[in-house]
Amino acid sequence: MKIKETLIELKHKAKYICARYTYRIMNILDGICDIWLCGSWLARKRETNVNGGTGYEPTRYWALDILFKDAKFTENDSFVDIGCGEGRVLVWLIHKRFPGQITGIEKNHDEAAIAKKWIEHCPNENVRLIEGDAMEQFYDDYTIMYLFRPLNEEFFKCLIQRVESQLTHPARVYYLLDFHSRKYLTGRQGWTMIKREYIWKIHGLYVFPYPVFYSIWHYIPNNSVPNS
């Protein structure tokens, strides 16, 4: 029995080591893609000094491919990444030829400066960066919103209330690493969860060191008629 327990423990340790080092390899691969696509390394992970923020970590390219695999974008869509950091999601959308307006909102000056720099070197009239507080923005301009754990629970609630007070049309919200604040949307008037799954590994490579859940939501404000 002791041998069996030892083998199980070794298996868990081996899995942890594999996840940890594969994750680092993925970070390097993502950085190479950054340089290829926009000329800047966007693979940094660090703490943030933004009030209400939960840290900065760029979304994996493979994770974005999974998250938006069923999305159908049109020229009438307008996308906003709330807490866009250095702008990797914006890079991915440009690469995927998103047909509508692309906006990133970032309050941290250092991260916003990096995003502005590569945007200047890769000019695209459909892409803009707003350096400012997400709690002070106007959200009725957008049909698609993306969040990757940018805010703690209290600030997330305030953001959702602001979005609800402004939107006059249906919108989709893609929320990665949702396990802290998802419950605030569950059962809330106007909100419907379309899908919830996790991302962990692809082709044997660990995209994240542990399963990271994402959810996709559809919001219909009271003063709006659902799309047919």
C-alpha positions as CSV (number, residue, x, y, z in Angstrom):
1,M,0.0,0.0,0.0
2,K,2.9,2.3,0.8
3,I,4.5,1.7,-2.6
4,K,1.2,2.5,-4.3
5,E,0.9,5.8,-2.4
6,T,4.5,6.6,-3.2
7,L,3.9,6.0,-6.9
8,I,0.8,8.2,-6.9
9,E,2.8,11.0,-5.1
10,L,5.6,10.7,-7.6
11,K,3.1,10.9,-10.5
12,H,1.6,14.1,-9.1
13,K,5.1,15.6,-8.6
14,A,6.0,14.7,-12.2
15,K,2.8,16.2,-13.5
16,Y,3.5,19.4,-11.5
17,I,7.1,19.7,-12.8
18,C,5.9,19.0,-16.4
19,A,3.2,21.7,-16.1
20,R,5.6,24.2,-14.6
21,Y,8.3,23.9,-17.2
22,T,6.0,23.5,-20.1
23,Y,4.3,26.7,-19.0
24,R,7.7,28.5,-19.1
25,I,8.3,27.1,-22.6
26,M,4.8,28.4,-23.6
27,N,5.8,31.8,-22.3
28,I,8.8,31.9,-24.6
29,L,6.8,30.7,-27.6
30,D,4.2,33.5,-26.9
31,G,7.0,36.0,-26.7
32,I,8.3,34.9,-30.1
33,C,4.8,35.3,-31.5
34,D,4.6,38.8,-30.0
35,I,7.8,39.9,-31.7
36,W,6.7,38.3,-35.0
37,L,3.3,39.9,-35.0
38,C,4.0,43.4,-33.5
39,G,7.7,43.7,-32.9
40,S,7.5,43.8,-29.1
41,W,7.8,41.3,-26.3
42,L,4.5,41.2,-24.4
43,A,5.0,38.0,-22.4
44,R,5.8,39.7,-19.0
45,K,3.9,38.7,-15.9
46,R,4.0,41.1,-12.9
47,E,2.1,42.8,-10.1
48,T,0.1,45.9,-10.8
49,N,-0.1,49.2,-8.9
50,V,-3.6,49.9,-10.2
51,N,-6.2,50.2,-7.5
52,G,-8.6,47.2,-7.7
53,G,-6.3,45.3,-10.1
54,T,-5.3,41.7,-9.6
55,G,-2.0,41.7,-11.4
56,Y,-0.9,41.6,-15.1
57,E,-0.5,38.5,-17.1
58,P,-1.0,38.4,-20.9
59,T,-3.5,35.9,-22.3
60,R,-1.9,32.9,-24.1
61,Y,-2.4,32.9,-27.9
62,W,-3.6,29.3,-27.8
63,A,-6.1,30.3,-25.0
64,L,-7.5,33.1,-27.3
65,D,-7.9,30.6,-30.1
66,I,-9.9,28.3,-27.8
67,L,-11.9,31.1,-26.2
68,F,-13.1,32.6,-29.4
69,K,-13.2,29.5,-31.6
70,D,-17.0,29.7,-32.0
71,A,-17.2,33.5,-32.3
72,K,-18.5,35.1,-35.5
73,F,-17.3,38.6,-35.8
74,T,-18.9,41.2,-38.2
75,E,-18.0,44.7,-39.3
76,N,-20.7,46.0,-37.0
77,D,-18.9,44.5,-33.9
78,S,-16.8,46.7,-31.7
79,F,-14.4,44.9,-29.3
80,V,-13.0,46.2,-26.0
81,D,-10.4,44.6,-23.8
82,I,-10.9,45.9,-20.3
83,G,-7.5,46.0,-18.6
84,C,-5.6,45.2,-21.9
85,G,-2.1,45.5,-20.4
86,E,0.5,45.6,-23.1
87,G,-2.1,44.7,-25.7
88,R,-1.7,41.1,-26.7
89,V,-5.4,40.6,-27.3
90,L,-5.3,43.6,-29.6
91,V,-2.4,42.0,-31.5
92,W,-4.3,38.7,-31.8
93,L,-7.5,40.5,-33.1
94,I,-5.4,42.3,-35.8
95,H,-3.8,39.0,-36.8
96,K,-7.2,37.4,-37.0
97,R,-8.5,40.3,-39.1
98,F,-11.2,41.4,-36.8
99,P,-13.5,43.4,-39.0
100,G,-14.7,46.1,-36.6
101,Q,-13.3,48.6,-34.1
102,I,-10.7,47.3,-31.6
103,T,-10.2,49.1,-28.3
104,G,-7.9,48.4,-25.3
105,I,-8.3,50.2,-21.9
106,E,-5.4,50.2,-19.6
107,K,-4.8,52.4,-16.5
108,N,-1.2,51.4,-15.7
109,H,1.0,53.9,-17.5
110,D,4.0,51.6,-18.1
111,E,1.9,48.9,-19.7
112,A,-0.1,51.4,-21.7
113,A,3.1,52.9,-23.0
114,I,4.3,49.6,-24.3
115,A,1.0,49.0,-26.1
116,K,1.1,52.6,-27.6
117,K,4.6,52.0,-28.8
118,W,3.8,48.9,-30.9
119,I,0.5,50.4,-32.1
120,E,2.5,53.3,-33.5
121,H,4.8,50.9,-35.3
122,C,1.9,48.8,-36.6
123,P,-0.6,51.5,-37.5
124,N,-4.2,50.3,-38.0
125,E,-7.1,52.7,-38.1
126,N,-9.4,50.2,-36.4
127,V,-7.2,49.9,-33.3
128,R,-7.1,52.4,-30.4
129,L,-5.7,52.4,-26.9
130,I,-7.3,54.4,-24.0
131,E,-5.0,55.0,-21.1
132,G,-7.4,55.6,-18.3
133,D,-9.6,54.1,-15.6
134,A,-12.1,51.4,-16.7
135,M,-14.6,52.8,-14.2
136,E,-14.7,56.1,-16.1
137,Q,-15.3,54.8,-19.6
138,F,-18.4,54.7,-21.8
139,Y,-19.4,51.1,-22.8
140,D,-22.4,51.6,-25.1
141,D,-19.9,51.8,-28.0
142,Y,-19.0,48.1,-27.7
143,T,-20.7,44.8,-28.6
144,I,-18.0,42.5,-27.3
145,M,-16.1,42.8,-24.1
146,Y,-13.2,40.8,-22.8
147,L,-11.8,40.5,-19.3
148,F,-8.9,38.4,-18.0
149,R,-9.1,38.7,-14.2
150,P,-8.4,42.5,-14.4
151,L,-10.3,43.5,-11.3
152,N,-11.0,42.2,-7.8
153,E,-14.6,41.3,-6.8
154,E,-15.6,44.7,-5.6
155,F,-14.3,46.5,-8.6
156,F,-15.8,43.9,-10.9
157,K,-19.2,44.5,-9.4
158,C,-18.8,48.2,-9.9
159,L,-17.8,47.7,-13.5
160,I,-20.8,45.5,-14.3
161,Q,-23.1,48.0,-12.8
162,R,-21.6,50.7,-14.9
163,V,-21.9,48.6,-18.1
164,E,-25.5,47.8,-17.2
165,S,-26.3,51.5,-16.7
166,Q,-24.9,52.4,-20.1
167,L,-25.7,49.6,-22.6
168,T,-28.7,50.1,-24.9
169,H,-28.0,47.0,-27.0
170,P,-27.1,43.4,-26.5
171,A,-23.5,42.5,-25.8
172,R,-21.3,39.5,-25.4
173,V,-18.8,39.2,-22.5
174,Y,-15.8,36.8,-22.6
175,Y,-14.5,36.3,-19.1
176,L,-11.3,34.3,-18.5
177,L,-10.3,33.2,-15.0
178,D,-13.8,33.8,-13.8
179,F,-14.0,31.7,-10.6
180,H,-13.9,34.7,-8.2
181,S,-16.6,36.9,-9.7
182,R,-18.7,34.7,-12.0
183,K,-21.2,34.2,-9.2
184,Y,-22.1,37.9,-9.4
185,L,-23.5,37.4,-12.9
186,T,-25.2,34.1,-12.2
187,G,-28.9,34.6,-12.1
188,R,-28.6,38.4,-12.6
189,Q,-31.3,40.0,-14.6
190,G,-30.4,40.3,-18.3
191,W,-27.4,38.0,-18.1
192,T,-27.3,34.5,-19.7
193,M,-24.3,32.2,-19.6
194,I,-23.7,30.8,-23.0
195,K,-20.8,28.5,-22.1
196,R,-18.3,27.7,-19.4
197,E,-15.3,25.5,-19.9
198,Y,-11.7,25.3,-18.8
199,I,-8.3,25.7,-20.6
200,W,-5.4,23.7,-19.3
201,K,-3.3,21.9,-21.9
202,I,-3.2,21.4,-25.7
203,H,-1.3,18.7,-27.5
204,G,0.3,17.7,-24.3
205,L,1.6,21.2,-23.5
206,Y,0.3,23.1,-20.5
207,V,-1.2,26.5,-21.5
208,F,-1.7,27.2,-17.9
209,P,-0.1,25.5,-14.8
210,Y,-3.6,24.6,-13.6
211,P,-7.1,24.5,-15.2
212,V,-8.3,28.0,-15.9
213,F,-12.0,28.5,-16.4
214,Y,-13.6,30.9,-18.8
215,S,-17.2,31.8,-19.4
216,I,-19.1,33.5,-22.2
217,W,-22.1,35.7,-21.4
218,H,-24.9,37.4,-23.3
219,Y,-26.3,40.5,-21.8
220,I,-29.6,42.1,-22.9
221,P,-30.5,45.4,-21.3
222,N,-34.1,46.1,-20.3
223,N,-34.4,48.8,-22.9
224,S,-33.2,46.6,-25.8
225,V,-34.8,44.1,-28.1
226,P,-32.8,40.9,-28.5
227,N,-31.2,40.2,-31.9
228,S,-33.2,37.9,-34.1
